[in-house]
Amino acid sequence: MQDIFGRDSFFIEVQDHGIGAQRWANPHLVRLAEQAAGLRCLATNDSHYTHQHDHEAHDALLCVQTSALMSDPKRFRFTGDQHYIKSAAEMRRTFSEIPTACDNTLWVAERCEVEIEFGQPRLPSFPLPEGFTDGADYLQWLTMEGARARWGDNLDDSVVERLAYELKVIGDMGFSSYFLITWDLIEHARKSNIRVGPGRGSAAGCAVAYCLGITDLDPIRYDLLFERFLNPSRVSMPDIDMDFDSRFRDEMIRYAAERYGRDRVAQIVTFSTIKARAAVRDAARVLGMPYIVGDKVAKVMPPLVMGR
C-alpha cells in the first residue's frame, strides 16, 4: 500500500471514542506504524452528531430508524457519547500520548484544496456525428426531423415558430448539450428494448422535447406552456424526469458512464427530515409511551411559521 500511494499519502489511523477495544488496539497500531513500515499515525474521530450533548437525541433517532425502544438493552446503539465533532484542543488532549497523530491530521487538511464554482453548471460535451460542429445545429436538425415524424412533412407555421423560439432559448441558455444527452439516453433505452416512460413534469410543455421523443404528450395540441419548463428571465437548469424499467437501471448507468466518462457520471444522494409533529410522535414511541400521548402533544402544537 505504501509503495502504491507513497509514504506521504498513506497513514495508520487511530481513534479513541472511549471504547475499550480502541484503547487496546491503539498502542499496537502505533507500534505497527513505527516498526513495520516507518509510517505515520493519523488521529481521526467519527462524527455522527454535532455536539456531545446530542448523543441522547442521536440514540433516540437510531431507535426511530430501527423501530426499537430506548429501554431495550439489546437495541442497536453507539458506545459512549464521543461521536461528535471535536475541537482541536479536545483532539490534542485525547491523543496527548501520540502528539504527532494530530499534527498529521492537520498536515493532511492543509494539503487538501478544492474550489467549487457555484451557479455555473458544467455539462459534458455531447459527441457530435460527422457533418456537425455545433451542438445547437445538431439539436435543430434532430428537432426538425422529429417534428416531421410527429406532425408530417408540411409543418404548420405556428409549429415552426414555436420550435424556432424554443431552440433559440435553449441555445442562448447553453442547454443544447443537455437536450442531446437526454435524447441519447432515451434513444439507447429504446434501441435496447428498455421500457421508457412518456415524460413527466414541466418538460411536457416543451415542443423540442416532444420532437426528440423525450416526452409523448403533444404540447401544441394541448396548449402547454414552454415557459414553465425554461424561462429566459429566470435562468435555472432544466429538469427532465426520465423513467426507465427498473430492471435495467444498471444498464442505463453503465451506458452513461461509458459514453460520457466515469468521472462525469454520478448518482445523486437524498436525505429525509422529520417534521416537528412527526418527531414528537416518534419520540413518544421510542420512549415507550402510549401512542395517544405523542398524538395529543402533536395535535396541540401550533402551526408552523416559515417552516419552524
N, C-alpha and C positions, 0 to 999 in steps of 0.2 A: 504493500500500500504506500509506503514511504517512497519507494522507487517511482511509483506512478505519479503521485501528487507532489512530491518534493518535501524536504524537511520543513520548510516554512509554511506549508499548507496542509499538514497532517498532524493532528494532536490527539492526546488521550484525554477524554472528557471525565471530569469529576463533578459529582453533585452531592449536596447534603441538605435533605429536607427533614432532618431529624429522624430518619429511618435507620434502624439498627443495621440492616443489611448494607446500606450505603456506607455507613461509618466503618463497617468491617472491610468493605471492598476498597475504599479509597487508598489506604496505605499500600495495598497490593498493586493498585493501578499506578501509583507514584513510583513504586519500585520497578514495575514493568517499563514505565516510560524512561526511567533513568538508566537501568541496567541493560534491558534487552535491545533497545534501538537508539538510545540517546534522544528520545522525543521530548516534547514539551507537554505539560498538563494544561488543560483549559477548563476554567470554572464556569459552569452554567447553572441555571435554575429554571425548572419548569414553571410556567406561569399560566394558571387556569382561572385566576381571578385577579383583580387589580390590587386590593388591599388585604392585609392579614385578617381584618375583621369580616371580610366577605366569605370566609370559609364555610360558615354555617349556611348562608344562603346558597352557596355552591353545592353543599351537601344536600340541601333540600331540592335543588334543581336536578341533581343526579337521581334523586328518588322519583321526581316527576317523570324523568325520561325512562326510568327502568320500572315504573309502576310499583315502587316499594314504599314501605313506611319507614320513617326515621327511627322508630322504636325497634326495628328489626336488626338485631346484631349481625345477621348474616348477609345483609344487603351489600351491594357493590358500593364501596366508598374509598376516599383517599385517606391515607395515613397522615395525621397531623394537619397543621394549618400553615405550612410553609410554602405552599404552591402559589405564591403571589409575586408581583413584580418588585423585586428587592432593590434598594438603593445601593450605590457603590460602597457606602460605608458598611451596610449590612453584609454585603458580599465579602468585603475585606475582613470583617470580623468573623464570619463563618469559616473562611479559609485562611485564617491567620497562620496556620502551620504550613501552608503552601502559598506564600505571597505571590510567587511568580505566576500562579494559575490565573489570578485576576489581571495581572499585567498582560498576559497573553490574550485574555478576553478583550481587553481594551485595544490591544495591538490589532486583533482581527477586525474589530469595529472600525478602527481608523483606516484600515485598508479597504473597507467597503465603500464604494462610491457608485451611486446611481442617480441619474437625473430623469425625472418623468415630466414630460411636457403635456400638460392637460389642455383640453379644448382643441387639440389638433389630431383628429383621427388619422391613423396611418394605415390605409388599406393596401393589401398586397396588389401588385400589378397583375392584371389578367393576361395570360399568354395569348397574344393575338395570332390568328392564322395569317398565311401569306396573302398579300394584297392589302392589308390594313396596317396602318402605322399609329392609329389613334383609337383609344377605347371608345370615345364618343361616336366615331364614324362606324365602328363595328356594331355598336349598340343600335344606331339608327338603322343600319342595314337589317339586323335581326328583327327590329321592331316592325319595319315596313313589310318584311317577308311574313311575319306573324300576323300583321294586320290583314293582308290579303287572304291568309288562311282562315282568319276569323270572319271577315266581312265580305270577301270576294275581291275580284280584281279591280272593279270600279268603286273606289273608295269615295264616300261622301266628303264634301268639302269640310264639313264640321268635324269629321273624324280626323282628317289630315291636319286641320288647325289644332285640334286637341293634342294630337301626338307631337306636333312640332313644338307646341308650348311646353308640354311635359318634358320632352327631350332637352329643350333649352334650359329649363330649370335644373334638371338632373345634371347636365353638363356644367352649368355655371356653379353649382354647389359641389362639384367634384365627386359625384357619386356614380359615374358611369361604370367603374370597375365593380362597385358593389352590386349593381344590377347584373353585370355579366357573370360574376361569381355565383350569385343566387340562381341565375338561369342555368349555369353549368352544373351545379349540384342537382337541381331538379331534372335536368336532361340526362345526367348519368343515372339517376334513380330509375327513370322511365325506360332507358335502354337496358337496364339490368333487371327489369320486371319487378322493381320495388314499388309498392303502392305509395302514392303521393297524395296528400290532402289537397282540397280545392283552394286553399289560402284563407287566412283569417285576418281580422282587424282592418285598420285603415288602408292597408295595401290594396284592398278590394276596390278602392276608388281610383286606382292608377291604371290608365289605359295601356301604358307601356308594359306593366306587369302582366296584364291580360294578354297582350300580343305575344309576350315571351312564354306564355304558358305557366307563369308563376302562380297566377290566380285564374279561376274559371268562372268568375261572375262578371258579366258584361257591364262595365261602369257607365257606358254611354246609354245603353238601353234603360238602365235603372237610375240614370242621372246622379251618379255618386260623385262626391267632391274629391278632387285630387289634392286640394289644399289641406285636407285633414291628414293626409299622408306626408306631403312635403310642402312646406310653405316658404317662399323666398324671403319673407320678412321675419321668419323665425328659424334660424339655421340650427338644425339638430340632425343627428344621424337618423336615417330611415330605419324603420323596424318592420321587417317582413318575417312573419311567423311561418315556418315550414313544418309540415307534418309528414314523417316517413314511417313506414311499417317498422314497429319497434324491434322486430326480429332481425332487421338488417341495419340497426343503428351502428354497430361496429364497422360494417362495410362502408357506410357513409363517412364515418370519421376517418377510416383508413384512406379512402379516396381523397378526401380533403387534405390530409397530411401529405400524401404522396404527390398530389397535384400542386400544392402551394408551398410545401416545405413544412417539416415538423416543427420548426422554430416559429412558424406563423400561425399555427393552429392550436387552440386551447379549449378546454371545456370550462364553462362558467361554474361558479360556485354559488349556492344560495344559502341563506340563513333565515331562521324563523324567530320571531319575537313573541313574547307572551304579553298580551294586553292586561291592563290593570285588573279588570274583573276576573278574568281567567286566572290570573296569578293568585288572587285571593282564594278562589275555589281550589286551585291546585295545592296551595299552602295548607289549607284546612285538611285536605285529603291526606297529604303525606305526614301531617302531624297526628293523624288518627282520629280526627274529629268527625262527627256525623256530617253527611253531605249537606243537610239543611242548614248547618251553622255557616259554612262557607257561602252557601247560596243566599242566605239572609243578608250577610255582610255585603256581598257583591251587589245586591239589589238596592241597598240604601246608599251606595256610593254615588256621589254627584256626577253628572255628565262631564265628559272630557272637555277641556277648554284648550284649543290649539294642540290637541293630541295629548295633553297632560291632565 
